[in-house]
Amino acid sequence: MNKIVAQYSCNRCNSRVKTIDFSSFGKGIDLSLPFEQIIEKMARKAEAYAEDIVCPKCDENRVYLVSIHEKRPHDAIAKKHSKRAPGARVRELLNDLIDKREKINSRADLDEGQKLGRYIKEAEEIRKNLINSIVGNPGQIVYFDDPDEMIEAENALNDLWPDITSGEVFDEIFESDWVVPILGPYSDRVVTLRPLLVSKLPENNQFHHFFQIALDCWAWGQDVASLIICWSVIEITLLEIIRKKDRNEAEDIKKKKSWMKTLIHKASQLGIVTHDEKDLLLEIIDIRNNAAHEHIIPPKEFALDAIKQTIAIVERNYSRL
């Protein structure tokens, strides 16, 4: 297992406190478990460890866990893979398709229909490998630095793709053991995600729609997406309430450099959010930014708590909207 790093921040001054190598905290954890479950167990230890950390800047024990993630080794192999363009494996398969298609299209003894049939038949093994590559990462970006080669790849895909069926994808999911790592964590999250009860909801159906998407994202392990959606809902709610009080002030907030945190502090001053909610929203911003800009995955428990708190904030402030 690679190095596991835990990052902490101060809840009062918002400064980054420290980064700790948590690899040694794997003692007692079954390392044969799926990686996500190992990280979750280490995250619980990391959160408990935060109780003993004091912020050196403000000298207070109000530190929280921002993230825990795997740090890749900086050896020659890691550097080699880090330089690979997005969709490198799919790109290799597309190159094979291009070569296969060009070879068949150069045959003068075949008409266009025969060429297409031969291409689909001879590309069967490449097609299987292509499906295997996209099952866990559908719609991935594949980079081409040569526009002409990209057109050739597009043509090769256009001839092959209509012949691919959802049945083939379904078979690949089960034959390649994709279903276990996907449905195992999903089952755990379904148990955790009990029905969320509320006393009122905004009449605007978009709020309910956004919340359901956030919950669906969380259930399937897309914690970053759920956090981003939560913040979007909070942003809309707080700005709308402030705008009704003072339209110019709402517009001024969005012009500031760190306007998201300015919005939270202003909402706290106006009594729109409580002190505890303010602290949580500041955490959401930090973790959301780390996830969006530094690709650091937040603990799943935090993402779920953010969803619940978002619903609570919108529910309490519904009458002001």
For each residue, the residues with C-beta under 8 A, 3 or more apart:
1: 4 23 26 31 38 70
2: 70 71 72 73
3: 21 23 70 71 73
4: 1 21 22 23 25 26 39 42 68 69 70 71
5: 19 20 21 22 68 69 70 71
6: 19 20 22 42 43 46 49 65 67 68
7: 16 18 19 65 66 67 68 290 296
8: 16 17 18 19 20 50 53 63 64 65 66
9: 14 15 16 17 63 64 66 283 286
10: 13 14 15 17 55 57 58 60 62 63
11: 14 62 63 64 279 282 283
12: 55 58 60 62
13: 10 55 57 58
14: 9 10 11 261 282 286
15: 9 10 55 57 58
16: 7 8 9 19 66
17: 8 9 10 53 55 56 63
18: 7 8 53
19: 5 6 7 8 16
20: 5 6 8 46 49
21: 3 4 5 24
22: 4 5 6 25 26 42 45 46 68
23: 1 3 4 26
24: 21 27
25: 4 22 42 45 46 49
26: 1 4 22 23 29 31 38 42
27: 24
28:
29: 26 33 38 41 42
30: 33 38
31: 1 26 38
32:
33: 29 30 37 38 41
34: 37 38 181 184 185
35: 38 39 70
36: 39 40 181 185 221
37: 33 34 40 41 184 185
38: 1 26 29 30 31 33 34 35 41 42
39: 4 35 36 42 43 68 69 70 297
40: 36 37 43 44 299 300
41: 29 33 37 38 44 45
42: 4 6 22 25 26 29 38 39 45 46 68
43: 6 39 40 46 47 65 68 299 300 301
44: 40 41 47 48
45: 22 25 41 42 48 49
46: 6 20 22 25 42 43 49 50 65 68
47: 43 44 50 64 65 299
48: 44 45 51
49: 6 20 25 45 46 52 53
50: 8 46 47 53 63 64 65
51: 48 61
52: 49 61
53: 8 17 18 49 50 61 63
54: 59 60 61 63
55: 10 12 13 15 17 58 59 60 61 62 63
56: 17 59
57: 10 13 15
58: 10 12 13 15 55 62
59: 54 55 56
60: 10 12 54 55
61: 51 52 53 54 55
62: 10 11 12 55 58
63: 8 9 10 11 17 50 53 54 55
64: 8 9 11 47 50 283
65: 6 7 8 43 46 47 50 68 299 302
66: 7 8 9 16 283 286 287 290 296 298
67: 6 7 287 290 291 296 297 298 299
68: 4 5 6 7 22 39 42 43 46 65 299
69: 4 5 39 296 297
70: 1 2 3 4 5 35 39
71: 2 3 4 5
72: 2 78 82
73: 2 3 77 78
74: 78 79
75: 78 79
76: 79 80
77: 73 80 81
78: 72 73 74 75 81 82
79: 74 75 76 82 83
80: 76 77 83 84
81: 77 78 84
82: 72 78 79
83: 79 80
84: 80 81 88
85: 88 91 142 143
86: 140 141 142 143
87: 90 91 140 141 142 143
88: 84 85 91 92
89: 92 93 133
90: 87 93 94 130 133 134 140 142
91: 85 87 88 94 95 142 143 144
92: 88 89 95 96
93: 89 90 96 97 126 129 130 133
94: 90 91 97 98 142 153 156 157
95: 91 92 98 99 153
96: 92 93 99 100 126
97: 93 94 100 101 123 126 130 153 156 157 160
98: 94 95 101 102 149 152 153 156
99: 95 96 102 103
100: 96 97 103 104 119 122 123 126 156
101: 97 98 104 105 119 123 152 155 156 159
102: 98 99 105 106 152
103: 99 100 106 107
104: 100 101 107 110 115 118 119 122
105: 101 102 115 119
106: 102 103
107: 103 104 110 115
108:
109:
110: 104 107 114 115 118
111: 114 115
112: 115 116
113: 116 117
114: 110 111 117 118
115: 104 105 107 110 111 112 118 119
116: 112 113 119 120 159
117: 113 114 120 121
118: 104 110 114 115 121 122
119: 100 101 104 105 115 116 122 123 159 160
120: 116 117 123 124 159 160 163
121: 117 118 124
122: 100 104 118 119
123: 97 100 101 119 120 126 127 160
124: 120 121 127 128
125: 128 129
126: 93 96 97 100 123 129 130
127: 123 124 130 131 160 163 164
128: 124 125 131 132 172
129: 93 125 126 132 133
130: 90 93 97 126 127 133 134
131: 127 128 134 135 164 168 169 172
132: 128 129 135 172 176
133: 89 90 93 129 130 137
134: 90 130 131 137 138 139 140
135: 131 132 138 169 172 173 176 178
136: 178
137: 133 134 140
138: 134 135
139: 134
140: 86 87 90 134 137
141: 86 87
142: 85 86 87 90 91 94 153
143: 85 86 87 91
144: 91 147 149 150 153
145:
146: 149 150
147: 144 150 151
148: 151 152
149: 98 144 146 152 153
150: 144 146 147 153 154
151: 147 148 154 155
152: 98 101 102 148 149 155 156
153: 94 95 97 98 142 144 149 150 156 157
154: 150 151 157 158
155: 101 151 152 158 159
156: 94 97 98 100 101 152 153 159 160
157: 94 97 153 154 160 161
158: 154 155 161 162
159: 101 116 119 120 155 156 162
160: 97 119 120 123 127 156 157 163 164
161: 157 158 164
162: 158 159
163: 120 127 160
164: 127 131 160 161 168 169
165: 168 169
166: 169 170
167: 170 171
168: 131 164 165 171 172
169: 131 135 164 165 166 172 173
170: 166 167 173 174
171: 167 168 174 175
172: 128 131 132 135 168 169 175 176 178
173: 135 169 170 176 178 179 182
174: 170 171 177 178 179
175: 171 172
176: 132 135 172 173
177: 174 180 181
178: 135 136 172 173 174 181 182
179: 173 174 182 183
180: 177 183 184
181: 34 36 177 178 184 185
182: 173 178 179 185 186
183: 179 180 186 187
184: 34 37 180 181 187 188
185: 34 36 37 181 182 188 189 221
186: 182 183 189 190 219 220 221
187: 183 184 190 191
188: 184 185 191 192
189: 185 186 192 193 218 219 220 221 300
190: 186 187 193 219
191: 187 188
192: 188 189 304
193: 189 190 215 218 219 304
194:
195:
196: 215 308 311
197:
198: 201 311 315
199: 315
200: 315 318
201: 198 207 208 314 315 318
202: 207 208 314 318 321
203:
204: 207 321
205: 208 209
206: 209 210
207: 201 202 204 210 211 233 314
208: 201 202 205 211 212
209: 205 206 212 213
210: 206 207 213 214 229 232 233
211: 207 208 214 215 233 307 310 311
212: 208 209 215 216
213: 209 210 216 217 229
214: 210 211 217 218 225 226 229 230 233 307 310
215: 193 196 211 212 218 219 226 307
216: 212 213 219 220
217: 213 214 220 222 223 225 226 229
218: 189 193 214 215 221 222 223 226 300 303 304 307
219: 186 189 190 193 215 216
220: 186 189 216 217
221: 36 185 186 189 218 300
222: 217 218 225 226
223: 217 218 226 227 291 297 298 299 300 302 303
224: 227 228 288 291 292 297 298 303
225: 214 217 222 228 229
226: 214 215 217 218 222 223 229 230 303 304 306 307
227: 223 224 230 231 284 287 288 291 298 303 306
228: 224 225 231 232 288 291 292
229: 210 213 214 217 225 226 232 233
230: 214 226 227 233 234 284 306 307 310
231: 227 228 234 235 260 284 285 288
232: 210 228 229 235 236
233: 207 210 211 214 229 230 236 237 310 314
234: 230 231 237 238 281 284 310 313 314
235: 231 232 238 239 260 263
236: 232 233 239 240
237: 233 234 240 241 313 314 317 321
238: 234 235 241 242 263 264 267 272 273
239: 235 236 242 243 250 253 254 263
240: 236 237 243 244 321
241: 237 238 244 245 267 270 272 317 320 321
242: 238 239 245 246 249 250 253 263 266 267 270 272
243: 239 240 246 247 250
244: 240 241 320
245: 241 242 249 270
246: 242 243 249 250
247: 243 250 251
248: 251 252
249: 242 245 246 252 253 266
250: 239 242 243 246 247 253 254
251: 247 248 254 255
252: 248 249 255 256
253: 239 242 249 250 256 259 262 263 266
254: 239 250 251 259 263
255: 251 252 259
256: 252 253 259 262
257:
258: 261 262
259: 253 254 255 256 262 263
260: 231 235 263 264 285
261: 14 258 264 265 282 285
262: 253 256 258 259 265 266
263: 235 238 239 242 253 254 259 260 266 267
264: 238 260 261 267 268 273 278 281 282 285
265: 261 262 268 269 278
266: 242 249 253 262 263 269 270
267: 238 241 242 263 264 270 272 273 278
268: 264 265 271 272 273 274 275 277 278
269: 265 266
270: 241 242 245 266 267
271: 268
272: 238 241 242 267 268 317 320
273: 238 264 267 268 277 278 281 313
274: 268 277 278
275: 268 278 279
276: 279 280
277: 268 273 274 280 281 309 312 313
278: 264 265 267 268 273 274 275 281 282
279: 11 275 276 282 283
280: 276 277 283 284 305 306 309
281: 234 264 273 277 278 284 285 309
282: 11 14 261 264 278 279 285 286
283: 9 11 64 66 279 280 286 287 302
284: 227 230 231 234 280 281 287 288 306
285: 231 260 261 264 281 282 288 289
286: 9 14 66 282 283 289 290
287: 66 67 227 283 284 290 291 296 298 302
288: 224 227 228 231 284 285 291 292
289: 285 286 292 293 294
290: 7 66 67 286 287 293 294 296 298
291: 67 223 224 227 228 287 288 294 295 296 297 298
292: 224 228 288 289
293: 289 290
294: 289 290 291
295: 291
296: 7 66 67 69 287 290 291
297: 39 67 69 223 224 291
298: 66 67 223 224 227 287 290 291 302 303
299: 40 43 47 65 67 68 223 302 303
300: 40 43 189 218 221 223 303 304
301: 43 304 305
302: 65 223 283 287 298 299 305 306
303: 218 223 224 226 227 298 299 300 306 307
304: 192 193 218 226 300 301 307 308
305: 280 301 302 308 309
306: 226 227 230 280 284 302 303 309 310
307: 211 214 215 218 226 230 303 304 310 311
308: 196 304 305 311 312
309: 277 280 281 305 306 312 313
310: 211 214 230 233 234 306 307 313 314
311: 196 198 211 307 308 314 315
312: 277 308 309 315 316
313: 234 237 273 277 309 310 316 317
314: 201 202 207 233 234 237 310 311 317 318
315: 198 199 200 201 311 312 318
316: 312 313
317: 237 241 272 313 314 320 321
318: 200 201 202 314 315 321
319:
320: 241 244 272 317
321: 202 204 237 240 241 317 318
